[in-house]
Amino acid sequence: MNVSLADSSPKTAAVIERQTTYIPRYKVLLHNDDVNTPEHVVKALMRVFKFGEEEAARIMLEAHQNGVALCVVEPLEQAELHRDQLISFSLTATIEPE
């Protein structure tokens, strides 16, 4: 079997480039509300995303100060799950394409 590396090597990167399929990614956004306490929001973020307390507090403060905060960017099904989990904690959350 005679295989020429010169024939396949230059094509490899181009073939891989054309064959790469990107999974659409979605932002999970936490919106500020006047109902939930900061402690409740931090605990919910820690439960849903497994964030540490510092990261969860940062996101909670960002939502409080700016009206909305980015939690994560991920594939659609995961984003929908996380949005629904946040809603189950009585938080306001949405998803949108990246």
C-alpha positions in Angstrom: 0.0 0.0 0.0 1.6 3.2 -1.2 0.2 6.3 0.6 1.4 9.8 -0.3 1.4 12.2 2.6 2.0 15.1 0.3 -1.4 14.6 -1.3 -3.4 14.5 1.9 -1.6 16.9 4.2 -2.4 20.2 2.5 -6.1 19.2 2.1 -6.6 18.2 5.7 -7.0 21.7 7.2 -9.3 22.8 4.4 -11.4 19.6 4.6 -11.7 20.0 8.4 -12.6 23.6 8.0 -15.5 22.8 5.6 -16.7 19.9 7.7 -16.8 21.7 11.0 -20.4 22.3 12.1 -21.0 24.7 14.9 -23.7 24.2 17.5 -25.6 27.4 18.0 -25.0 28.8 21.4 -27.4 30.8 23.6 -27.0 33.3 26.4 -28.8 32.6 29.7 -29.8 35.9 31.1 -30.9 36.8 34.6 -33.1 39.8 35.0 -33.5 42.0 38.0 -36.7 41.9 39.9 -38.1 43.6 43.0 -39.4 40.4 44.6 -36.5 38.1 45.5 -33.8 38.8 48.1 -30.2 39.0 47.1 -29.5 35.9 49.2 -32.2 33.9 47.4 -30.8 34.8 44.0 -27.2 33.9 45.0 -28.4 30.5 46.4 -30.4 29.8 43.2 -27.4 30.6 41.0 -25.2 28.4 43.1 -27.7 25.5 42.8 -28.5 25.8 39.1 -25.0 26.5 37.8 -22.8 25.1 40.6 -21.2 28.6 40.8 -19.2 29.5 43.9 -20.7 32.1 46.2 -18.4 34.9 44.8 -19.4 34.3 41.2 -23.1 34.0 42.0 -23.0 37.2 44.0 -21.2 39.0 41.1 -23.9 37.9 38.7 -26.7 38.9 41.1 -25.2 42.4 41.6 -24.7 42.8 37.9 -28.4 42.0 37.3 -29.4 44.3 40.2 -27.3 47.3 38.9 -27.8 46.8 35.1 -31.2 45.2 34.9 -29.8 42.0 33.4 -26.7 39.8 33.7 -25.2 37.1 31.6 -25.0 33.8 33.5 -23.6 31.4 30.8 -23.4 30.8 27.1 -24.3 27.2 26.1 -26.1 25.0 23.6 -29.9 25.5 23.3 -31.1 22.5 25.3 -28.8 23.3 28.2 -29.8 27.0 28.1 -33.5 26.1 28.1 -33.0 23.8 31.1 -31.0 26.4 33.1 -33.6 29.1 32.2 -36.4 26.9 33.4 -34.5 26.0 36.6 -34.0 29.7 37.4 -37.7 30.3 36.8 -38.5 27.4 39.2 -36.7 29.5 41.8 -39.1 32.4 41.0 -36.4 34.3 39.2 -36.9 36.1 35.9 -34.6 34.5 33.2 -34.5 34.4 29.4 -32.4 33.0 26.7 -31.2 34.5 23.4 -28.9 33.5 20.6 -25.2 34.4 21.1 
